[in-house]
Amino acid sequence: MVSYDCVFCKIILGEILSEFIYESELFFAIRDINPIALTHILIIPKIHINYLELIHEFPSFDFNEMYAVALEIASKENILNSGYRLVINQKEDSGQEVEHLHLHLIGGNKLKDIG
């Protein structure tokens, strides 16, 4: 299932060109266009899920698999041992800009404490 007015879904459909650094049947990953660290990668489910609290409506979604993808990419980006941050922003007040669930993998340099 895709949403035709979602930028990530348009990437999945090939309507917006983007370089995938990872792709499987369920997920793809791209570099963030406005990175906040040397490594800033978005891990995105291919099915359109607006928010984390809705994952129960999508039995094919596996959060453990999404996490495994993050670990694989962190290893390939050589940040697995130095440290990284995983972030999921939810809704406007958190800073979510695209209403399609995605996981930020951030690292490659010393990150600011978010307290």
ChimeraX attribute file (.defattr): number of C-alpha atoms within 10 A of each C-alpha:
attribute: neighborCount
match mode: 1-to-1
recipient: residues
	/A:1	8
	/A:2	15
	/A:3	15
	/A:4	12
	/A:5	8
	/A:6	15
	/A:7	15
	/A:8	27
	/A:9	21
	/A:10	16
	/A:11	17
	/A:12	20
	/A:13	13
	/A:14	10
	/A:15	12
	/A:16	11
	/A:17	10
	/A:18	14
	/A:19	10
	/A:20	13
	/A:21	13
	/A:22	15
	/A:23	15
	/A:24	10
	/A:25	7
	/A:26	14
	/A:27	18
	/A:28	22
	/A:29	25
	/A:30	19
	/A:31	17
	/A:32	16
	/A:33	9
	/A:34	7
	/A:35	11
	/A:36	12
	/A:37	16
	/A:38	11
	/A:39	19
	/A:40	21
	/A:41	25
	/A:42	22
	/A:43	26
	/A:44	25
	/A:45	25
	/A:46	24
	/A:47	19
	/A:48	19
	/A:49	21
	/A:50	17
	/A:51	16
	/A:52	15
	/A:53	10
	/A:54	10
	/A:55	15
	/A:56	10
	/A:57	9
	/A:58	11
	/A:59	7
	/A:60	10
	/A:61	17
	/A:62	14
	/A:63	12
	/A:64	9
	/A:65	12
	/A:66	19
	/A:67	15
	/A:68	12
	/A:69	20
	/A:70	24
	/A:71	17
	/A:72	14
	/A:73	19
	/A:74	23
	/A:75	12
	/A:76	10
	/A:77	13
	/A:78	14
	/A:79	19
	/A:80	16
	/A:81	8
	/A:82	11
	/A:83	14
	/A:84	22
	/A:85	14
	/A:86	15
	/A:87	12
	/A:88	16
	/A:89	18
	/A:90	19
	/A:91	16
	/A:92	10
	/A:93	8
	/A:94	9
	/A:95	10
	/A:96	15
	/A:97	11
	/A:98	15
	/A:99	18
	/A:100	24
	/A:101	25
	/A:102	28
	/A:103	20
	/A:104	22
	/A:105	25
	/A:106	24
	/A:107	23
	/A:108	18
	/A:109	14
	/A:110	11
	/A:111	13
	/A:112	6
	/A:113	5
	/A:114	4
	/A:115	3
